[in-house]
Amino acid sequence: MTILTIPPLAPLLDRLFEEAAETSPAANPIVAELSHEERSRLMRSKTDYLDFYGRLKDLPLAVSRETGLLLYMLARGGGARTIVEFGTSFGLSTLYLAAALRDNGGGRLITSEFEPSKVARARANLTAGGLIDLVEIREGDALQTLSTGLPDTIDLLLLDGAKGLYPDILALVESRLRPGAFIVADNADYSPDYLAHVCAPENGYLSMPFGEDVELSIRIG
């Protein structure tokens, strides 16, 4: 059994995915008015991300249902007990990860989100899903919120915030990733420095693209 398929979580996930489909970023005027080049620049930026993502604060920016299932399967199959997430948004990916912790018998999920309104939405969704007790939401810039107070050992890392910061966030947690830990990076093609790092075997990873928008890596050293 998995709590993914029963109330209250199953209908909550269905509703959140329906809402996400109705508010696609591509259809938003803020995104539509940007040229492809400007959008790519903002997605890769290490300095303009607060303004860019602040303008998108009312959009869920959710993972796909397939990526959500992947996260659950990796965390559940790997027996994860400690998970770190960069980029909570409305908490869809957080629900999948916390569900895996629940089905694994418990654990701790630390997630970071800089936009206060999204923190409130995520907390409400996690409460509705009956999973808030497993999750610590840290509000603020992840370069600060994830720089201290992390578990000694981390079983899974999800990168789904500002793409330009992926190498910096990985550097904060890298020494704590256990051998066999999974790292899932959404839209990693916007972070070439991150890809270069995890795709170089001498850095202690094996890595491959998964689906259309995910880079899946495993810590081997």
N, C-alpha and C positions, 0 to 999 in steps of 0.2 A: 504494500500500500504506500501511497504518497499523498500528502496533503494537497498537492497540486490539483488533484482531480475531484476534490470534495469541497463543500462550503466550509468556511466562508471564502477560501482562497480562489477556487475555480471561477465562480461568478465575478469576483473582484477583478481577476486578471482579464476576463473577457471584456468587462466594461472599460478597463483602462486601455486595452488595445483598440477598442472601438473609438474611444476618445482620441487616442493618438493618431488613428487613421484620418479622423475628421480635422485634425490640426497639423497636417503635414508641413514641415518647415519650408518645403519648396513652394507651397502655395501662400506663404506668408509674405505680405508686402515688403517687410524689412529685408527678407532674404531675396525675394524676386527682383528687387531693384538693384541688387549688387551684380556686377559683372562676374563672370567665372573667375577671372584673375584676382579680383578683389576679394571674393569669397575665399578662394584658396589661400590668399595672403593672410586673411584674418584667422582662418582655421589653423594655419601654421605658426602664427605669431606667439612669441613669448611675452609680449608687452601689451597687446591690445585685447587680450582675451576677456578681461573683466568687463570692458565696455561692450564687446561683441555679444558675449553670452548674457550680459545684463539686458540687452535689447531683446533677447529671446526668452526672457524669464517666464512668459506665459505659455511657452511651448513645452510639451513633455520631453522631446528629444529622446524618445524611448528606443531601447534595443528592439530588434525584431523578436517575434515569438520563437523563431528557430534559435536565435542567440540566447534567449532566456532559457530554453530547454538545454542548450549546450552548457550553460553555466550551472544549471541544476545537476546535470549528469556528471560534470567534472567534479563538482563539490561533493556530490553524493558518492560517486564511485571511488573518489580518492579519500573518502572518510574525513573530509575537512572538518576542523574544529575552530580554526582561526582564519578569517577572511578580511582583506582590506579592499575597499572600493574607492576609486577616485572618480567622482561625478555622480551624485545621487539622483539629481533631477527630481522627478515625481516618485521615484522609488520602484519602478517596474523591475529592473534588474536586481535591486535589493531584495524584493519579494522572492524571486527565484533562489537567490543565494541563501536567504534566511530559511526558506522552506527546506533546502538541503540540510542546513544545520539542524533544524527541528527533526527531520527524518533520520539524521545521523545520531540523534540523542542529545543534541545541544551544542553550544559553542558560542563564539563571539564574532560579530561582524562589525568592523569599524568602517564607516563611510563618511565622505567629506563633500560638502556642498556650500558654495559661497553665497548663493542667493537665498535670503531669508524666506521669501514666499514659497520657494521650492522645498525648503526644509520643512515648512509647515505642512505642505501637501504630502510630502513623503512620510512624515510622522503620522498623519491621518490615515494614509493608505496602509502603513505597516500595522497600525492599531486595528484597523478594520480587518486586516488579514490575520490577526492574532499572533503577530510575529515581533512586535515592538520590543519585547523583553530580551530578544537576542541581538538587538542592533543598537549601536552607539552612533548617533549622527553628530558629526563635528562640523559646526557652522563656521565658515571663513575660508580664506585662501588655503588650499591644501598644502602649499609649500610650507606653511606654518602649522596647520592642524595635524598633518601627518609626520611632522618632524620629531615628535616626542610621544611617549606613552604607547608605543606599539608592542604587541606580544613578542616574546623572544623568538618564536617560530611562527611563520606564516605559511599556510597551506595553499592559498589561492589569492591572486591579485587581479582585480579588474580595473583596467584603465579605460575610462569613458568620459573624461572631462576635456579640458582644453588640450588639443592634440600636441601643440608645441611644447607642453610641459611633460609629456610622457617620459623622456629620458631623466628629467629631474625627479619625478615621483618615483620612478624605478630606483634611482640612486638612493632615495630615502629608505627604501625597504629591502634593497637587494641583499644585504648581509643577513637578513632574517628569513629569507626564503629557504625553506628546507629542500634538500634534494628530492626531486619529484614534484615540487610545487608547480602549479600551472599559472601562467600569466595570459590573460585574455585582453587584447587591445583592440577596441572598436575603432574603425576608420584610421588604422595605423598608417595608411598610405599618406596621410597628411603629416606624418612625423618621420621623415627619412632618417634622422639621427637615431631614433629609437629602433627602427628596423635594422639599421646597420649594426647596432649593438647586439640585438638578440639573434641576428642571423650569422654572427661571427662565432664559430664553435669555441674559439679560444676564450670567449667571455663566459662560457659555462651554460649555454642554452642550446636546445634544438628548437627550431621554429619553422612554421609553415603557415601559408594563408589558409583560412577556413571559410568557405562560402565566398560571398562577394565583398565583405567589409570587415572581416575579423582576422587578426594575426594571433595564432595560437602557439604558445611557447611553453616549454617545460624546462625547469631548472635541473641541470645534470651535474653541476659542480659547485 
